[in-house]
Amino acid sequence: MSCTKDGGECGQGWFQQTTSGAISDTLAPLLHWRVCHVWDWLVKADIELGFPTFEIAEVYGHDPQDDLGETEPMNARTGCIGCPLVQKDAALERVVAQPKWAYLAPLEKLRPLYWEMKKPQHRLRKHGEVRKAATKYIGRNRLGPLHMEARRSMLERVLAIQEEVNRVARAQEMPEVILINEEELARIEELMAADTWPNQWAGTEARGDAMLPEILPDGNVQQLLFEEDGLWGRTGYPD
C-alpha cells in the first residue's frame, strides 16, 4: 500500500483507483499518515475491531515495547518483491529477526535471485529490431525474456527456497509458504515443454550476453573488432 522505495513512494494512487470505494475510503488516510500513525491504526484494528493485524504492526514500523511501555519507529516499509527501486527488504528482515518467524529466513534469497534474473546472460536479446517511436527508432538491442535454460534453473531455485522454508515449517508445526502451488507449477512446466514465448519472441534470438555488432539509433552499425571463434580468431588479429 505504501512503501518507502528507498526514499520514494509508489502504488498508492493506483491502489485507490482500482479497489472498491469502501476499501479505498478506509485506507485513504494511509497516503498521508506517518509510519507511527499506521502502526497505531493496525494495533487498534486488532484490539478494538477484531482484525488479526497485530503481527503486521510488530514488523511494520515499530520496535516492541521497552521497559517503559514505549516503542521506537523503524520505518520498515518496503517495496514489492523484485522491485528495482529497493535495495533490501527491511520488513522481511524484521520478521525473520523474531524467533517465531526465523524459519522464513530463506525467503531473503528471493530478492537477490530476482536481481540475478535481470542479467543479460540469462535473457534473450532482440538484435536489429526496428520499432518506431514518435520521433526516433528504438529498441534495436533490447533485452527480453529469460531463455529456456534460465527459466528452468530459476524455477528450480525458487522451488528449492520454498522447500527449505516448508521443511522447517513442518518440523516446527508452523504455517507453510507457497510461492508456486501445484497447479501453477504444472502450467509453467506445460508452457516450457511447449516452447512458449511472449509475443514477438521466438526463442531463437541471441542470448543477452552474446557479442554482437551494435546497431545505433540512427541505423548505423558499429562492428566488433574481432569475433571469439570467427574470421579474426581469438587473438584479434587476422588469420
Buried (B, 14 or more C-beta within 10 A) or exposed (E): EBBBBEEEEBBBEEBBEEEEEEEEEEBEEBEEBEBBBBBBBBBEBBEEEEEEBEBBBBBBBBEEEEEEEEBEBBEBBBBEBEBEEBEEBBBBBBBBEEEEBEBBBBBBBBBEBBEBBEEEEBBBBBBEBEEEEEEEBEBBBBBBBBBBEBBBBBBEBBEEBBEBBBEBBEEEEBEEBEBBEEEEBEEBEEEEEEEEBEEEEEEEBBBBEEEBEEBEEEEEEEEEEBBEEEEBEEEEEEE
